[in-house]
């Protein structure tokens, strides 16, 4: 089954083509600077032990023009991997916010699209772009089923005591104000990989997704029971440019005493805070370089970053009533050995026995960075959200096809 995965942003499109049930992509790419001069398409064809890369620089006025160019690359006479767009059977779309309406992967219908539009106010920076990706793909891949995979869906198993806020009930019942959580596709993927690795389906796991955006999840037997992001993606951990948890009184002070308007507060906390606000850098590599050069602000920011994560580990171990594994994933989580060390120091009371030497080793796939015999496994698990989207699409449609076949057989036999 040819499944084309699309992650549509405001000025970009990430994509991968899978031939499911095989998990490795046939090709992948990124369209950048849509709507600006000198748009860039970087297209990679995966050929076993190597890749063939082609880059185009051209003007792309909109997402439809960008996706048309991608189709030309997919069907190119020299590097193409399909002959006709009709060979794409499914287009899987990342949609950031599914609210309470979507707790599972869903085939896109007009009703589903209408519901996604209703959720625009909950994710104004993401859902409109995701919706646009669906509309464009419908025009180009006319024979394909469009399927939506929601970042919030994995966290819909959280109990009410975890997702409700202590504000008047009407704000939840009438306005949908509650914790939804994000990065669900990543948390689901790495927790399932860890459960298989541990060979323990009832394992208690804390997943730590550290990229430019950061979040954690408490996962009990494969189900999310709590997560650090809430109504929006601002709360929880310190991130590249987001503040994470902050006393709401700070916001009132900014507005009432310093004269900030809501847009200025939003920009401050989402784009000018976090590691950017503390150090002047949002990229961990730049911050580590500054630390090595003796920058005290960089060192303090690193300590703050690790400290916040340690607090959540303690909280989630309490929520889970135990801990079998701690999972690091995403760009920073997978590659920054120093931050993993800072986080896992002085955690022996929880059964976390960290191996400094194992932590320094870079390797592909899942790897343990705990001392042999440690009561709690500390794992680095590379995330692959596109593969998880393809897998969920395949699983949904495979089950549906099997159900149709079974019903047809039953009717034919007279039972």
Protein Blocks (a to p, Z undefined) as FASTA:
>chain_A
ZZddddddfkbccddddddfbfbdfbdcddehihiahiacdddddehjaccddddddddf
bfklmmmmmmmmmmgmklpcbfbfklpmbdcdddfbgcjmbgcdcdddfklmmmmmmmmm
mmmmlmmmmmmmmmmmmmmmmmbccddddfklmmmmpcfklmpccddfklmmmnopaceb
gaklmmmmmmmmmmmmnopakbccddddddfbdcddddeehiafbdfbffbmmbccddfk
lgbjadfklmmmmmmmnopafklmmmmmmmmgcjllmnopabfklmmmmmmnopaklmmm
mmmmmmmmmmmmmmmmmmnopafbdcdedjklmmmmmlmmmmmgoplmnopacdfklmmp
ccehjddfbdehiabacddddddfklmmmmmmmmmmmmmmmmmmmmmmmmmnoZZ
